[in-house]
Amino acid sequence: MLLITGAGGTVGTALVEELKGSDQTMRLTFRSKDKAEKAIAAGYDAVALDYAQPETLVPAFDGVASVFLLGTGVLGQAEGEINVVNAAKAAGVAKIVKLSVWGAEAEEYALARMHRTVERAIEASGLGLMFLRPNNFIQSFIRYEAESIKAEGAFYLPAGEAKINHIDVRDIARVAARALTAPGHAGKAYNLSGPQAISYAEVADILSQVLGKQVRYVAVSDDAAKSAMIAGGAPELYADYVVELNQYFRAGGAAGVSSAVKDVTGRDPITFEQFARDYAEAFA
């Protein structure tokens, strides 16, 4: 059996969809009890899981051979994921496929250091492992930028002219599905990117063409971005992490392109243009 943590999130939802037509049995975990109950009503094996309560974790691993490990947020994320690793080991799980971040191995920014801490705990556990290290999810544009694009025809980020190799979560899900179900991936770490690194000015041009309306990218300062995130309800620590990530982008940290998606799945990664066409209604 496969245990899919974070099944209600962006990547988890895509992974469940990818595995749905397979012969794999799955157990889905959710932070919310209500979401778990809805999944059960829809015919899934599902449980609510609180990473911060280790004593509640072990029963979720009953009969589980492989785990897809996804964090539940910046605050306390490393500690929570390590609790899951320990519970998985105690339950006799064979393999963990962890969703990490681009450049985790180099630890050049806070999110990378946080994820590398968890990777080390998995390495020390003795469990079979695989690390997926994607860069920015393209779908984040829907969550964070769609509102201003619809209202103002613009989006605001502190990335300057950085080139960024955004990746579609559907590609992450395809790689994860193979990592969980196919041989040949044990002990590996895959840096996952889209087919090209593009600037936000180029993103704005693509969205303008696809949506048939003018979309502008406005480069803002780190301080302005942080203030806007906090005003929108984001914790200050999260805002600091996002600002530092964009500093990493501006330094060229995400300009490289990986062939891993095609190497693992046999398919070219999805372009930003294809994403924009597929999700145009979200920005209309």
C-alpha positions as CSV (number, residue, x, y, z in Angstrom):
1,M,0.0,0.0,0.0
2,L,1.1,3.6,-0.7
3,L,0.6,6.3,1.9
4,I,0.1,9.7,0.3
5,T,0.6,12.5,2.8
6,G,-0.8,16.0,2.0
7,A,-3.4,14.5,-0.3
8,G,-5.5,17.6,-0.2
9,G,-2.7,19.9,-1.4
10,T,-1.6,21.0,-4.9
11,V,0.9,18.2,-5.4
12,G,-0.9,15.6,-3.4
13,T,-4.1,16.1,-5.4
14,A,-2.2,15.7,-8.7
15,L,-0.4,12.6,-7.5
16,V,-3.7,10.9,-6.4
17,E,-5.1,11.7,-9.8
18,E,-2.0,10.3,-11.5
19,L,-2.3,7.0,-9.5
20,K,-6.1,6.7,-9.7
21,G,-6.1,4.5,-12.8
22,S,-3.4,2.2,-11.6
23,D,-3.6,-1.0,-9.6
24,Q,-2.0,0.6,-6.6
25,T,-3.8,0.7,-3.3
26,M,-3.6,4.0,-1.5
27,R,-4.2,5.5,1.8
28,L,-4.6,9.3,1.8
29,T,-3.8,11.6,4.7
30,F,-5.2,15.1,5.3
31,R,-4.6,17.8,7.9
32,S,-8.3,18.3,8.1
33,K,-10.7,15.7,9.6
34,D,-13.5,17.0,7.4
35,K,-11.4,16.5,4.2
36,A,-10.5,13.0,5.4
37,E,-14.2,12.2,5.9
38,K,-15.1,13.5,2.5
39,A,-12.4,11.3,0.9
40,I,-13.8,8.3,2.7
41,A,-17.3,9.2,1.5
42,A,-15.8,9.3,-2.0
43,G,-14.5,5.7,-1.6
44,Y,-10.9,6.3,-0.5
45,D,-9.0,4.9,2.4
46,A,-8.2,8.1,4.2
47,V,-7.2,9.4,7.6
48,A,-6.5,12.8,9.3
49,L,-2.9,13.1,10.3
50,D,-1.3,15.6,12.6
51,Y,2.5,15.6,12.2
52,A,2.9,17.4,15.6
53,Q,1.3,14.4,17.5
54,P,3.7,11.5,17.0
55,E,1.5,9.1,19.0
56,T,-1.2,9.4,16.4
57,L,1.0,8.6,13.4
58,V,1.9,5.0,13.7
59,P,-1.7,3.6,13.1
60,A,-1.8,5.4,9.7
61,F,1.2,3.2,8.5
62,D,-0.5,-0.1,9.1
63,G,0.1,-2.2,6.0
64,V,2.0,0.6,4.2
65,A,5.1,-0.2,2.1
66,S,5.9,3.2,0.6
67,V,5.2,6.8,1.7
68,F,5.0,10.0,-0.3
69,L,6.2,12.6,2.2
70,L,5.0,16.1,1.8
71,G,5.4,18.9,4.3
72,T,2.4,20.8,5.8
73,G,3.8,24.3,6.0
74,V,6.9,26.2,7.0
75,L,6.2,26.6,10.7
76,G,7.4,23.4,12.4
77,Q,7.7,21.6,9.0
78,A,11.1,19.9,9.6
79,E,10.1,18.6,13.0
80,G,6.8,17.4,11.8
81,E,8.3,15.5,8.8
82,I,10.9,13.9,11.0
83,N,8.1,12.7,13.2
84,V,6.6,11.0,10.2
85,V,9.9,9.5,9.3
86,N,10.3,8.0,12.7
87,A,6.8,6.7,12.7
88,A,7.3,5.1,9.3
89,K,10.4,3.4,10.5
90,A,8.7,2.1,13.6
91,A,5.9,0.7,11.5
92,G,8.2,-1.2,9.2
93,V,7.7,1.0,6.1
94,A,10.2,0.1,3.3
95,K,10.5,3.4,1.3
96,I,10.0,7.1,1.6
97,V,9.7,9.4,-1.4
98,K,10.2,12.9,-0.1
99,L,9.1,16.1,-1.8
100,S,12.0,18.5,-1.2
101,V,13.1,21.7,-3.0
102,W,15.4,22.7,-5.8
103,G,19.0,23.0,-4.5
104,A,18.4,21.4,-1.2
105,E,21.7,19.7,-1.4
106,A,23.6,23.0,-1.5
107,E,21.5,24.6,1.4
108,E,21.9,28.1,-0.1
109,Y,18.6,29.5,1.3
110,A,16.4,28.8,4.3
111,L,13.8,26.5,2.7
112,A,16.6,24.4,1.2
113,R,18.3,24.1,4.6
114,M,15.0,23.1,6.2
115,H,14.3,20.4,3.6
116,R,17.9,19.1,3.7
117,T,17.4,18.6,7.5
118,V,14.6,16.2,6.8
119,E,16.5,14.5,4.0
120,R,19.4,13.8,6.4
121,A,16.9,12.3,8.9
122,I,15.6,10.0,6.2
123,E,19.2,9.0,5.2
124,A,19.9,8.2,8.8
125,S,16.7,6.2,9.2
126,G,18.0,3.3,7.0
127,L,14.8,3.3,5.0
128,G,14.8,3.2,1.3
129,L,14.6,6.7,-0.1
130,M,14.2,9.0,-3.0
131,F,14.2,12.8,-3.0
132,L,12.2,14.9,-5.5
133,R,13.6,18.5,-5.6
134,P,11.4,20.6,-7.8
135,N,11.6,24.4,-8.2
136,N,8.6,26.8,-8.1
137,F,5.3,25.2,-9.0
138,I,3.7,26.9,-12.0
139,Q,0.3,26.4,-10.3
140,S,1.4,28.8,-7.6
141,F,0.4,31.5,-10.1
142,I,-3.2,30.5,-9.6
143,R,-3.0,30.7,-5.8
144,Y,-1.0,33.8,-5.4
145,E,-1.2,35.9,-8.6
146,A,-4.5,35.2,-10.2
147,E,-6.5,37.7,-8.1
148,S,-4.3,40.7,-9.0
149,I,-4.1,39.5,-12.7
150,K,-7.9,39.4,-12.9
151,A,-8.4,42.7,-11.0
152,E,-5.5,44.8,-12.3
153,G,-3.9,42.9,-15.2
154,A,-0.7,42.8,-13.2
155,F,1.2,40.7,-10.7
156,Y,3.9,41.8,-8.2
157,L,7.0,39.9,-7.2
158,P,10.5,40.7,-5.9
159,A,12.3,38.6,-8.5
160,G,13.7,41.4,-10.6
161,E,14.8,40.0,-14.0
162,A,15.6,36.5,-12.7
163,K,15.2,33.5,-15.0
164,I,13.3,30.7,-13.1
165,N,12.7,27.1,-14.3
166,H,9.1,26.8,-13.0
167,I,7.6,23.3,-13.1
168,D,4.1,22.1,-13.5
169,V,2.8,20.0,-10.6
170,R,1.4,17.4,-13.0
171,D,5.0,16.6,-14.0
172,I,6.0,16.3,-10.3
173,A,3.1,13.9,-9.9
174,R,4.2,11.8,-12.8
175,V,7.7,11.5,-11.5
176,A,6.5,10.7,-8.0
177,A,4.1,8.0,-9.2
178,R,7.0,6.2,-10.9
179,A,9.3,6.7,-8.0
180,L,6.7,5.0,-5.7
181,T,5.7,2.2,-8.0
182,A,8.6,1.4,-10.4
183,P,12.1,-0.1,-9.7
184,G,15.3,1.7,-10.4
185,H,14.9,4.9,-8.4
186,A,16.1,3.8,-5.0
187,G,18.6,6.2,-3.3
188,K,18.3,8.8,-6.0
189,A,17.6,12.5,-5.8
190,Y,16.0,14.2,-8.8
191,N,16.2,18.0,-9.4
192,L,12.9,18.7,-11.3
193,S,12.4,21.7,-13.6
194,G,10.3,22.8,-16.5
195,P,11.7,22.8,-20.0
196,Q,13.1,26.3,-19.8
197,A,14.0,29.1,-17.4
198,I,12.0,32.3,-18.1
199,S,11.7,35.7,-16.5
200,Y,8.4,37.0,-15.0
201,A,8.4,39.6,-17.8
202,E,8.3,36.6,-20.2
203,V,5.6,35.0,-18.1
204,A,3.5,38.2,-18.4
205,D,3.9,38.1,-22.2
206,I,2.8,34.5,-22.4
207,L,-0.3,35.2,-20.2
208,S,-1.1,38.3,-22.3
209,Q,-1.1,36.2,-25.5
210,V,-3.1,33.3,-24.0
211,L,-5.7,35.4,-22.2
212,G,-6.1,38.0,-24.9
213,K,-5.5,40.9,-22.5
214,Q,-2.5,42.9,-21.3
215,V,-0.8,41.4,-18.2
216,R,2.1,43.2,-16.6
217,Y,4.8,42.0,-14.2
218,V,5.8,44.6,-11.7
219,A,9.1,44.0,-9.9
220,V,8.9,45.2,-6.3
221,S,11.4,45.5,-3.5
222,D,12.0,42.8,-0.9
223,D,10.5,45.1,1.8
224,A,7.4,45.8,-0.2
225,A,6.9,42.1,-0.9
226,K,7.3,41.2,2.7
227,S,4.9,43.9,3.9
228,A,2.3,42.8,1.4
229,M,2.5,39.2,2.5
230,I,2.2,40.0,6.1
231,A,-0.7,42.4,5.4
232,G,-2.4,39.4,3.6
233,G,-2.1,37.3,6.7
234,A,1.2,35.4,6.1
235,P,3.4,34.7,9.1
236,E,6.5,36.8,9.2
237,L,8.8,33.8,9.0
238,Y,7.1,32.6,5.9
239,A,7.4,36.1,4.3
240,D,11.1,36.1,5.2
241,Y,11.5,32.7,3.5
242,V,9.8,33.9,0.3
243,V,11.9,37.0,0.2
244,E,15.1,35.0,0.6
245,L,14.0,32.5,-2.1
246,N,13.6,35.4,-4.5
247,Q,17.0,36.7,-3.6
248,Y,18.3,33.2,-4.6
249,F,16.4,33.5,-7.9
250,R,17.9,36.9,-8.6
251,A,21.4,35.4,-8.0
252,G,20.7,32.9,-10.8
253,G,20.1,29.9,-8.5
254,A,17.0,28.7,-10.5
255,A,18.2,29.4,-14.0
256,G,19.4,25.8,-14.7
257,V,17.2,23.2,-16.5
258,S,17.1,19.6,-15.6
259,S,16.2,16.6,-17.9
260,A,14.9,14.5,-15.0
261,V,11.2,14.8,-15.9
262,K,11.8,13.3,-19.3
263,D,14.4,10.9,-18.0
264,V,12.0,9.4,-15.5
265,T,8.7,9.6,-17.4
266,G,9.7,9.6,-21.0
267,R,7.7,12.8,-21.6
268,D,8.8,16.3,-22.1
269,P,7.9,18.6,-19.2
270,I,4.9,20.9,-19.6
271,T,5.7,24.4,-20.8
272,F,4.4,27.6,-19.2
273,E,2.4,28.2,-22.4
274,Q,0.6,24.9,-22.0
275,F,-0.1,25.6,-18.4
276,A,-1.5,29.0,-19.3
277,R,-3.8,27.4,-21.9
278,D,-4.9,24.6,-19.6
279,Y,-5.7,27.0,-16.7
280,A,-6.8,30.1,-18.6
281,E,-10.1,30.3,-16.8
282,A,-8.4,30.8,-13.5
283,F,-7.0,34.1,-14.7
284,A,-10.0,35.3,-16.9
